[in-house]
Amino acid sequence: MRMRDPALQPERTLLSWQRTIAVTIVVALLYLRHPSQAEEPAMAGFEQLYRVAVTVGVMAMSGVLIVHVRRRWKRADAETRDGAGGRVMAPLARPWALSFVSAGVAVFGSLVAAGAVLT
């Protein structure tokens, strides 16, 4: 019979959270890098400022998630090393983090769409 390693599931979850955060950051940076489509110079300046503000918001959201997942990972790792005494380990991310990333991505998409309409 094969033994299960209780540390693998939290590690896989951590890796998926890291990929999610990394992709979110990359998409925000690509959005920032995209050339301006505005025809007027005044609108081009506004559009670039808008893009920077949206990207800073995504980076702040990502920073909060990085800190949260890192703290939860350390706690799960300590429980694994200390021998959790047969209890089920807490999930790596709290439900608010899942809602936070979902809402953040929805807001990011809405802001990108609004930016496309404004320019």
N, C-alpha and C positions, 0 to 999 in steps of 0.2 A: 504494500500500500504506500502511496506517495504522501510524504509529509508536506503540509502547506507552510509557507513562510509568511507569518503575519505582517512582515515589514514590506512585502512587495506591493500590496494594494495601495497603501498610502504613498509609496514611491511613484507608482503609476499615476495616481491622482495628482501628485505634485508636478510630475512631468507634463500632464495635460494642462494644468493651470499655467505652467511656465510657457507652454506653446501658445495658449490663448492670449496671455498678456503680451508676448512677443509679437504675435500677429497683429494685435490691436495697435501696438506702438508703430509697427512698420506701416500699416495702412494710414495712420495719422501722419507719419512723416512723408509718405508718398502724396497725401493730400496737400500737405504744406509745400511740397516741391513742385507740384503741378503748375505750369505757367498760367499767368493771368489771361483771362479771356475778355477782360473789359476793354472797350474801345476808347474810353475817355481816361486821361491820366489820373484824374481825381478818383474815379471809381477803381482804378487799378490799385491805388494806395489803400483804399477802404477794403478792397477784396483781400489784399495781402495781410492787413491788420486782422481782418475777420478770420482768415486761415490760421494765423498765429494764435489767436485767442481760442479757437476750436482745438488746435493741437495742444496747447497748454492745458486745456480742460481734460483732454484724453490722457495726457501724461500724469496729471494729478490723480485721475481715477486709477490709472495703472499703478502709481506709487502706493496708493492706499491698498490695492489688492496685493501688491508684492509684499508689503509689510504684514498684512493679515495672513497670507499663505505661509510666509516664512515663520511667523510665530507659531502657527498651528502645526507646521511641520516639525519644529523643534519640540513642541509638546508631545506630538505623536511619537517622535523618535525616542524621547525620554521614557515614555510609557512602554515602548517596545523593549528598551534596554533594561528597565527596572522590572520587567515581567509584570504585565498588567493584571496579574492575578486572575486570569480567566475572563476578565471583562472585555466587552467589545469596545474597541477604540472609537473615540469620537471621529466623525468625518473630518476630512482635512479642511474643508471650507464650511463656514456657517451658512445657513440659508440666506442671510442678508447679503452675503458676498455674491451669491448666485443672482439675486434680484438686482444688486448693484451693477454687476457687469452687464446684465440684460438691459437694464434701464440706460446705462451708459452708452451701449452700442446703439440703442434705439434713438437716444438724443443725438449722438454723433451722426447717424444717418439722416435724421431730421434737419440738423444744422447744415450738413452738406447739401441736402436738397434745397433748403432755404437759400443758401449761398448761391446755388446755381440759378435760382429764380431771380434773386436780387441783381445779379450782374448780367 
